[in-house]
Amino acid sequence: MTPPPLPEAPPAIAAAIHDWLARFAACVREVDYRSAYPFWHPRIIAFGTVQALVEGLEPFRDRQWESVWPKTSDFAFRLEATRVLASADGSLAVAIAPFTSTGYHPDGTPFDRPGRTTLVLVPNPGEGERWLAVHSHMSLARGVPADSHASRPVKAR
């Protein structure tokens, strides 16, 4: 028996999520927390390589973003390899996206810092972003050092 197809997002939703990912990645590269807030539900539930389960945008920023964004550079989602799934009614989307970034050893030498992301997004009925992430799981690829030692300035809190 052939398994049913995955619920691939229609082109308009996939394009909107790809745009969301590209614009959010720019916030990461700029270490601009303030510009990143509108992408996320205020009660976001997240976890990742450096942080166990956390709920709320401020704890997410303080425990995840603060420990990664200023210490790395060149963050980008690999949009060509990203998959977007969506419910039939468009009320839920899931982005499965590999990412690249640069980490830094204590002596300042760079290393490749690839990883993967799963985001659960819902339509935003209010002003601003069309989609809000309600869950994030970002983790590094196996064998990639979790610690990075850059010290880039935060553009905006």
N, C-alpha and C positions, 0 to 999 in steps of 0.2 A: 504494500500500500504506500502510495506517495504521501509524504507529510504535507500538511497545508503550508502555503507560502507564509513568510513573515509579513506582518502588517506594515509594509513599507509606506512611509509618508508620501502623500501626493506631492507633486513637484513644488507647489506654492509653499507648503509647510516646510519641506526640506530646504528650500531656498531661504526661507525666513530663519530657520535654525542655523544654517551655515552662516548667514549674515550675523546672527547673534553671537556665534562662536568667534568669528573674525573680530568683531567689535569688542567683545570681552577680552580676547587675547591682547588687544592693543592696550587695554587698561592694565593688564598684568605686566606687559613690557614697560609701560610708563610708571609702574608702581603707583598707580592712581586709584586708591581705594574709593574715593568719593565718586568718581565716574563709574565705578563698578557696582555700586549699591543698587541702582535701578534694575539691574539684571536679575536680582535675587529676591525671592519672597522673604519678608522680614522674619519668618519663622523657619527658614531653611534648615533642613536636617542633612548633615554632611559628615563624611569621614574620609580619611585618606592615609597616605604613607606616614605623615607626621602627626596625625591627630585621630584619636578614637572618636566615637560618636559625639557630635556637638549639635546643639539646636539654637538657632537664632543668628541673625546676621552679624551682630557685634562679636559674639564668641567665635563665630566662623572666621571673621577678620582677624581677631586677636590671636587665635590658636592655630589657624591654618595660613592665611595670607601673610601675616607678619613673619612667620617662620620660613617662608619660601620666597615671596616676590622680591624683597630687597637683596636676597642672597643668591639669586639666579639671574639669567638674562636670556634674551632671544626667544621667549616663549611663543609658540604658535601651535594651533591645532592643525593636523594634517587633514585638511578638508577633503582632499581627493580620496582618502581612505575612510572618511566618516560615514557612518550609517545613521539614518534617522527613521525611526519607527513611529507610528501614530495610531491612536484609536480611530475607529471608523468615523466617529462624529467629530474628530479634531479637538477633543477636550483634553488630550494628553499626548505628549510627544516624548520620545526617549532618544537622546543622542549618544552614540557610542563612537568615541573619537580618540584616536591616538594623538599624542602631542610630542613636540620636541622642545628642548630648552638646553641651556648651557649651565652647568654647575661649576663650582670652583673648589679645588683642593685647598687646604690651609696655606700652602705656599703661593696660591694665586693662579696656579696652572688650571686651565679649563678642561672640562670633560663633558662628553655628550650625556644628556640627562633625559632620555626618552621615557614616556609613560603612556598611560591610558586613562580615559575619563568615561564615566557614565553619568549623564545628566537626565533628570526627569523634569520636564517643563510643562507648564499649564498656561493657557491663554490668560492674558492680563486684561480684565474688564475695565481697568482704570486708564489714566493717562500714562504716557511714557512707553516703556518697552511693550511690544506686542506679546512677548512670552516672558514668563518668570520661571526661574529654576527653583524647584521645591526640594530637590535632592541632588547632591553631588557626591560622587566617589571618584577621587583622583588618586592614582597610585603610580609609582615608578615601575619601570620594567625590572624584571629579576636581575639582580647583580649590580644595579645602579646604586652608587652611594646615596644614602638619604640625606647626609649633611652636605651643605654647600656653604662656602665661606666668603662670598662677596659681601659688600656693605654699600648697596646703592641707596640713595636718598628716596624717601617717600615724597611723591609729588603733591598729593592731597589726601587728607584724612577725612 
